[in-house]
Amino acid sequence: MALNNTYDACEPYDPYDVYDARPVQQETAVGAGAMLLLLVLLGTAIGMGTAGWLTGLAFAFASWAVLSRALHRSRLPSFGPANRVTLGRAALVGGVTALVADSFRSAPPVTLLVGLTAVALILDGVDGRVARRTGTSTPLGARFDMEVDAFLILVLSVYVAMDLGPWVLLIGGMRYVFVAAARVWPWLTAPLPPSTARKTVAALQGVLLLLAGADLLPRLANAGVVAVALGLLVWSFGRDVRWLWRRSRVPAAPAGTVPELVAR
C-alpha cells in the first residue's frame, strides 16, 4: 500500500523539490546486511545445508528489493524507529525461514527455532507502540508489519505441517488466498473497520503454531492446538468476508443523502 509518488495536479511543480532516497535506502541495506550476518551465524552454528542457505539468501534479497522499491515510491523522509524494529523482526523471520527450509534435510535445533520465533513474536507488539508513541505511523509501516507477520505464520505452518499433515498449511495460506481472491472480486479490497477480535486471532496464530512446533505436547494435543488456531482463523476471515459482501450489496447513496445516512 505504497503512497503515490506523483505530484498533485492542483499543486505547482517545483523543479527543486527533489526527493533524496539515500538515507532510507541505506537503512534497508543495513537490514539486509543484518539478515546475511544472522544467516552466517546460523550456518556456522548448525552446519546448515544448501536448501537453508539458498532460502535464507533469497529471503534477504527479496525483502531488500521489495522494501527498497516501496520506500522509493512512498517518498518517506526518514525510515523511522518503528520500521527499524520491524526490519529487525524481518531479519529474525529470515533466520526462521532458513531453519525451516533446512529442516527438510535434518531436524533443526528446536531451542534455536523457538527462540528466534519467540523474539520475533514479542517484537510484533513493540513496533506498533513505537510508531504510536513517536507519531511515525505510516501506511507503508503498517503494510510492512503485516507482511512480516503473514510470512512468519506461513513459515511456521510449513514447519508444523511436516509433522501434522498438509492441512496445517491452510493457516499460512489463508491470507494469501484472500489477497488472490480480491483480484477477482474487488469488493474484498474495501477497508475493514478496526476489530480487537481480528487482532487477537492474528496474534494467536503465531503463538499456537509455535507451541505446536516446540514439541512440548503429545502429537494429538499439538493437533488440537493447531485445529483451534485454524478454527479461529476461519471464523475471523469468514466474519470479515461476510461484512465486506454485505457492504458491497448496499447501493451508493446520492451525495445529498450522505449527511442523513451519517446521522442515522
Steps between C-alpha positions, in 0.01 A plus 500: 500500500763747392421866478472665163824668402355726230441871543148621569354659189370789712847586632764690298794291396818590684811389308706538819280257694728198456446199722821358644443128560854426615442522879213250503664275240812482715291366787351227284853404398596477867197278559601271214850487647356400838306219333815373330698518825232300682502248218877460528475452877228238462686321223816487705323387816293213357676418174207609286447329166455640152122537527529710814768723350318556174167568669654741749687687226187518285301639793762765574525613138123500441435693823759762412374540142129525587553733795737726305249535218216573742705763682594669173134520397380621840764779518535470877733769641645253751481130573363546851562313827198271462614383157842425647336267751302333222816468291673327790202268530522428127863393551387253766226370269768448235694288746190296585433454129850366441469258793164369379635453146798314643268279707408305185857369514537457875308616807621844616574572867152556642632738765657724237189498281272572794728774631516691170126465447415606854707818472339580164152454650584718801631778276172489311344686792786750521513665157137614513546660840818671385321638195214640710723650767734665252223609262663318209212275391481469121304279257829352384603415856167329566528301177861405575399376844208301360707332229768392748229353726332316213825349374601382847163324538549338158847373593382365837208324336743329258712383793205365700345342188803273465383324816121544501420498129433742215170625648706728726604697189148645492605728784798646319334512160165652595613859490664454159186332366303801621737736316471292182120493529496879531640524148196311374243666729606863557242546777738306725745791486270739690643617835386307804398666827745461791447179694660382822382146428677499163826620656474244780441210260791612282733520801392156623594330172873543556479406869299183441713389205813560704354293784426216260845524342686510832434127550393550862163322471393160370424485128125480555510807725701689239239411238230637732692823552544553126134410437396772744726749319351404163144521633557847639657613173213365290252676729690830477537491121142384458368786710703757305400356161135505603530862610669599173239314294209666680670837457536439127125429474408846636433737206697824489296784649455833316730774624214695654393211723840433657447729805165334566656150484781606731250637747314171498 
